Amino acid sequence: MINIGGVVGTGLFLGTATALMEGGPVGLLFGYTFMGTTCYCVMITVGEMITLLPIAGGHVRLAERFVDPAFSFAMGWNCWYCWTFTMPGEYDPEVLSDSTHFTLGEAELSAAATLVEYWNIEVNSAVWITVCLVFAVGINLFSVGTYGEMEFIFASIKVITITGLLILGIVLDLGGGPSHDRIGFRYWKNPGPFVQFDGIAGAKGQFLGFVRVLIQAAFSFIGTEVVTMAAAEAKNPRYTMPRAIRTVYIRIFLFYVGSIFVIGLLVPSNNPLLNLNSSDASSSPFVIAINQAGVRYLPSILNALILTSAWSASSSDLYLSSRGLYGLAATGNAPKFFLRTSRSGHPYVAVIFCSLFFLLSYMVVNTSSGIVLTWFADMTATTGLLTWFCVGVTYVRFHRGLLAQGYDRKCLPYSSRLQPYASWWVIASSLVTLLFSGWQVFLKANWSRTTFVTTYLPIVLFSVLYASAKFVMRVPLVKPSEMDFKSGTENLDVERSKEPSPKNWKEAIWMSLLALLQSGPLFILRRY
């Protein structure tokens, strides 16, 4: 359940406004569908490895086994930066309001303090930031079980919200609202399926609009791999992890692509309200459609639901950041004191250290300091795509090792018929998106040094980290014949045979629902 809803953030509710305005309804649909395939391939790629080796540090530790320690070093610090600086970026209103920035803060999260100010603008935003920080840090200082329970609740709220919005959107499109206006595909005809980006005429302008949507869609999906970081702390991971991975297409094709389709039906791409640059619910295409249909009171309710997404995302970021730091320490790439854990195995030292970076969120109270914070947050988008690229490279090496040592992939806890082609698709699509992520600065009279640096600097830094680690460590690539597939696979068959029982009635309901979705004939992708 956490995998389905845990990283469905406010990008779906708010970030789609800019994407619709710049790509049109069909460009929006194509962009999210295209990147949805990449996201799905990322999950089945990392899933095949992590279910066999559910080790602390997730894909960062796997890179050490199947590529080399230098690659793991660069990948680990890249991942840690991504999630650590996403945390304070969540509380920056500029992250959402500036359409020239495509960051994880924009795609997945929200300016939480600004969302609260939708109701009360008299209280200083630092107060609301403090409330959110205490909430996120408090959850992570408890056991992973407490974190899991809270994320389960938030994920359930988001799943119910999106399902309700989908149903409401279809009803409004068919004329079931107070105005009884049957919209149908009206806005696909006028103003049209695509947008001429930046006034550029012809197919070129439509293609550039699609690419703009494609980039934002990529950043909206980044974070789906969060479930793999919890593998080492999950109960019976070789049973629960494959089940979570097999249901990831629900989030992609039902929640995201389904919502995108409905948004494109309800709101025209030339609606001026899409360009409000607001960080609260008023800029949501869903709210625009609801207001146009004459439905009252729902905007405030939706703003509250978006706020829960911000809270959930902040705790998820801290969880990822702390586990990433723990993984770095486990491989010798960070100080050993970060390996200190409680009796239950909770890495409290790493959690406390990463929590300190939350304090950077107070920079948004000051305008000039907030601009600097936005620069840091902007770079997290590129680091997220670099993580996907590294996952693809790691799997290619993993697959070569299996072949070299004579392993049958059918005997793995989880395997996909799409491999190894899916991993190559991840590598190619991630690279293309990375290279095009800052293309708008190369347009005439549109040059921006800030955008260029924050978009492409992480690529340079990753390369420098890898080259430097290679030079210092002097380690070669791990030979396929020498890759370690044994450590951590003890009692594999025993663990796979144990199906966990639901702890309470809530888990029983959700487990039954997910089992139905996995076995349903409409979801043909479950076979892959």
N, C-alpha and C positions, 0 to 999 in steps of 0.2 A: 504493500500500500504506500509506503514511504517513497518507493521508487516511482510510482505513478504520479503522486501529488507533491512529493517533497520539494521538487525544484520547479514546479509550475508556479511562476512568480508573476509580478505585476507587468512584465513585458507583454504578456498575452492580453492584459486588460488595457494597458496604456500605450506601450511601445508600438502597437499595430496602427495607431493613428497616423504617425509619420510614414510608416511603410505603405499604407493605403493611399496617402496623399501623393507619394512619389512613384508608386508602381501601378496604381489602378487595381481593380478587383481581381483580374486575371493574373496580372503580374504578381500581386500579393499571394495568390493561391499557388502559382507555379514556384515562386521563391521558397515558400515554406515547405511545399511538398518535396522540392529538390533537396533542401537541407535536411528534411526529415529522413530521407533515405540515408544520408551520411550519418546522422545521429543514430539511426537504427544499426548501421554497420559498426559504429564505434562500440555500441553496447554488446553486440554479439562477438566482437573482436576481443574486447577486454574480458567479457564474460567467460569465454572458453578458457582463458588462462587463469582467471581468478578462482573459478570453481575447482580447478585442479589444485591450485596452490593458494588457498585463502590465508595469505600471510599479512602481517601488520605492515602498513605502508602501501598496500595495494599495487597499482601499476608502476609505481616508482621502484619498489623492490624487485618487481618482475623484470624491469629494464636491466638491472644489475646482473640477473641470472642469464638473460638471453641476448643482450647486446654487449655491454661492458660497463664497468663501474663509473667511467667518466661520463657516459651517456646518462646513467642513472643520477649522477651528481647534478648535471645541467637540467635534466627533466625535473628532479626533485625541487630544486630552488625556483625553477620556473613555476611549478604548481603552487608552491608555498606563496610566492609573490602574488599569484593570481587571486587566491582566496583570502590572503591576509589584507590586501589593499582593496578588495571588493567590500570588505566589512565596513570601513569608514565611508567608502563611496556610496553606500546605501543611503546614507543620511544627507547626501548632498542634493539639494533640489536642482542644481544646474545639470546634474547627470541626466535627469529626465527631461528637463525643459529645453535643452539645447539640441536641436535636431542634427547638428553636425557631429555630435559625439555618439558613437555606438559602443557602449561599454556594457560589461556585465551588470553594472548597476542599473543601466537603462533596460537591458533585455530581460533580466530576471528579477530585479528587485526594485525598490522604490525609495523615494525620499520620505522616510517614515514620519519625521517631524512635520513635514509639509502636509502629509495626509491628515494628521491630527488637526492642523491649522485650518482644514476645510470647515471645521466647526467652530474653532476658537483661535483667533489670530492675536489675542491680547497677551497670551502667555509666551515668554521667550522660548524659541525653538530648542535651546540648550536643555530645558526641563524635559521635553519629550525625548530628546536624545538620551538623557540620563535614564529615563524609564526603560527605554528599549535596550540599553546596554546592560542594565541590571537583569533584565529578563533573559537576554541571550547568554550572559556569563553564568547566571544562576543555573540554568538548565544544563550547561556543559560541565559545571563543577560537580553535578551529581553523577550517578552511574550512567552507563550507556543505555541501560534499561529505561531510566527516566527520560533521557533524550528521545529514545525510540517511542515511548508512550506519547510524549508531547507532539512529536512530528507526525505520529499516526493521527492524532486529533486534528492538527492543522491540515494535513493532507486530506483528511475526510471532508473538512470544511471546503477546501478548494475544489475537490472533485464534485461535491454537491452543488457548489456555486456554478461551476462551468457547465455541468449538466443542466441546471436550471436555466442558465443563459442561452444554451443551445435550443432548448425547448421553447423558451420565450421568443427567441429570434425567429424561429420557424413560424410560430403563431403570428407574430407581427408581420412577417413577410407575406403570409397568406391572407392578411386582412383581418386578423382576429383581435387587433387592438381597439382602443376606444374610438379611433378615427375611422376604422374599417377600411383603411386604404390598402388595397392589394398591390404590393410592390413587385413581386416576382423577380424577373431579371431586368427590370427597367433601367437600373444604373449600369448594367453591362452594355447597354445600347447608348445611353446618354448619361454621363459624358463619355463613356466608352470603356472597353476592357483594359486598356493600357493608358499610361500617362506619358506625354512627351517631356522627359526629364529636362529641367532647366531651359525649357523652351526650344530644345533641339528637335527639329522636324524629322519626320520619317521613322524608318525602322531603327536607326541609330539611337534616337531619343528614347524610343520604347525599350530597347535593349538595355540602355544605361539605367533606366528606371527599374527594370527587372534586376539588374546587378545590385542596385542600391538595396532593394528588398532582400536579395539573396544574402547580402552581408549582415543585415539586421537579423534575418532569420537564423543565421549561423550563431550569432551571439545569444539569441533567445534560447537555443537548444543546449548551449554549453552548460555543463553542470549535471547532465543526465548520468554521468559516470559516478556520481556521488555514492551510489549504493555499493560500489566495489571497495571503497575505503572502509566500509563497515564489515567487510567479510571476516576479518580476523576476530571481531568481537561478537559476531552473530552466532546464534545457536544453530548447530547443524548446517553450516554454510553450504555444504555440498548438496543439500536438498533445497534450502530456501533460496540460494542465489540463482540457480537455473530457473526457478519458478518466477523470480522477480524479473529476470532478463526476458523471459518469454512473454511477459505482459507489457514490456516497454512500448510496443507498437500501439497499445491503447492510448497512452499519453500522446504519442506522436500523431497518429492518424485520426483519432477520435477527438481528443481535446484540442490539439493545436490546429491541425488542418481543418477539422470540422468547424471550429470557431472562426477560423480565417474565412472559410466559405460563407458562413452566415453573415459575418461583418461586411464582406463584399456585396452581399445582397441588400443589406439594410441602409448603408450610408454611401452616398456618392463621393467619389475621390476628390471632387472640387468643393466639398462642403467647407466653408471657412472655419467652422468650429474645430476641425481637425488640426488647425494651425495655431491653437491657443497657447501652445508651449506651457501647459499647466501640469503640475505633478500630482494633482488630485483626480478624483473620479470625473470631473467635468470634461477632461480631455479623452475619455474612453469612448471608442466608437459605439460600444454597447449603450452607454449613457446617452450619447447623442441620438441613437435610434429610439431609445425609451422615451426621451423627452419629445421627440418629433411625433411619436405615436400618442402622446398625451397621458402616459402612465406616470402617476405621482409617487413620491416618497422613495422610490427605488434607488435614486442616485446616492443618497446618504447611506443606505444599506450596503450598496456596492462599495462605497468608499471604506466602510468598516471592514468588509471582507478583504479588500485589497490591503488594508493595514495588517490583517493577520498574516498575509503573504509576506509582508516585510519583516514581521517578527520571526516567522518561521525561517525565512532566508538568512537572517542574521545569525541565528543559532546554527544553521547548517554550515554557513561559512566558517564559523569558529570551530566547529567540529572538524571540517575538512582541513583547515589550517593547522590545527593542533596535531591531527593524525599525520599530516604531511611532514611536519617537523619531527614527530616521533620516528617516522620512517627514515628521515634523513639521518637522525642520530643512530638508528639501528644499523645503517650501512656505513657509519663512520664519517659521514659528511656533515655532521653537526655535533656540538658538544655532547658528551655522554650523559650529562646530568638531565638532559631532556628525556632520558629513558626511564626516569624514576616514575613508578606507578604506585597506586594504592593496592591494597590486598586483593581487590577485585580486578586488577589489571588496568585501572583507569589512569591515563597519563596526565596527572594533574599539573605537573610542572610545565609541560608543553601548553596546556590549556591556559594557565595563568599568564605565561609569557605572551602568547598570541593575543590574549585579551587586552594587553596593554596597547595594541595598535588600534583598538576601538577608540582610544582617546583622540586620535586624529580627526574623528568625526566632528569634534567641537570647532575645527577650523572653519566649518561652513557658516558659523555665526558671524565671522568677519569676511567681508567680500573678497579682499585681496588674498587672504589665506585660503579661502574656498576655491579660488581659481587654481592655486597650486595643488590642492587636493584633487581637483578634477583632472589635472594632468596625470597624476599617479593612477587615478581610477580608469582613465582612458586606456592606459597600457594593459590593463587586465584583460581586455577583450582579445588582444593579439596573443597574450600568454595562454588564454584558453584554447585558441586554435592550435597553438604550438603543442599543447598537451595532447590534442587529438592526433596530430601528426606523429608524435612520439609513440602513442599507443599503437598506431598502424605499423610503424617500424618495428616495435617490439614483437608484435604478432608475427610479422614476416620471418623474423629470426626464430621465434618459438616454433613455427611451422617447419622450418628447415631442420630444426633439432629433432622434432618428432620423426621426420622422414629419415634422418641420418641414423637414428637409434632404433628404427623399426617399430615405432609405436603405431597402433591403430587408433585413429581419432574417434572411431565409433565407441571405444571403450572409455572415453573421457566422461566425466560427470555431465558435461554439456558440450555439444558440438553443433555446428551449423552447416547446412549444405552449401551455403553461399561462400564458405571459405575455401581457398585463401583470397578469392577475388574481392571479398568485402573489405579486407584490410588494405588492399591496393587502392580501392575506391576511397577509403578514408584518407590515405596519404595524398592522393591526387587532388581530391576536392578541398582538403585542408590547405594545401599549398596554393591552389588557384585562388581560394578565398582570401588567404593571407596577402597575396600579391596584389589583389584588386581592392583590398579593404580601404586603401587611401587614394583610390584613383581620382576622386573628385578634385584633388588639389592640382592635378595636371591639366584641368580644363583652363581655357583662356580666362584670365583675370580672376582666378579662383585659388591662387596659391596661398597656402597657409603653412608657415614653418612649424607652428605648434602641432597642427594635425599630422603633418608629415613625420615629425619626430616621435610623437606619442604612438603613431601607428606602426612605424617600422623599427624603432629603437629596440623593442624586445627581441626582434629577430636577430639583430646584431649582438645583443647581450647574450642570448642563448648560444650563438656560435662561438663567442669569446669564452664563455664558461666551459663549453665542451672542449674547445681547443686547448685551453689552459689546463683543464683537468687531465686531458690526454698527455700533455707535456709533463706535468708534475707526477702523475701516477705511472706513466709509461706502461699502460696496460693495452694489450691487443684485444680485438674482438673475440668474444667467447666462441670457441670452435663448436659447431653443431654437435659433433660427436662427444663433446665434453660438457654439454649443458646438463644442469641438475634438475631432473624431473622427479627425484625421489623424496628429498627433504620436504616434510609437510604433508605427505600423502599417506601417512600411516592410518590404518583403520578406514581406508577409503570406502570399501564395500559395506562395512558395518554402518558408517555414518549415513551413507546414501539410502540405506534401508529403513532408517528411522524417520518417520513422518511426524513432525511436531504437532501436538494437539493445541487447539485454541485455548488461551488462558481464560477468556471470558466470552460473553455473548457477542460483544462487538467484533472480536477477532473471528468468531465463528461465522458471523454474517459476511464479513469481508472475504474470508477464505473461501466461502461457498460461492460468492459472486465472482471472484477471480478464477476459480476452478471452472465455472460456467463459461466465462469469457475465453478461457484457454481452449475449451473443448467445442465451442460453438462453430458451426460450419461457415458462418459469415467471416470469421477471422482466419483466412487461409494462410496468412503469414506465420501462424504459430508453428507450422512445419519447418520453418527455416530459422 
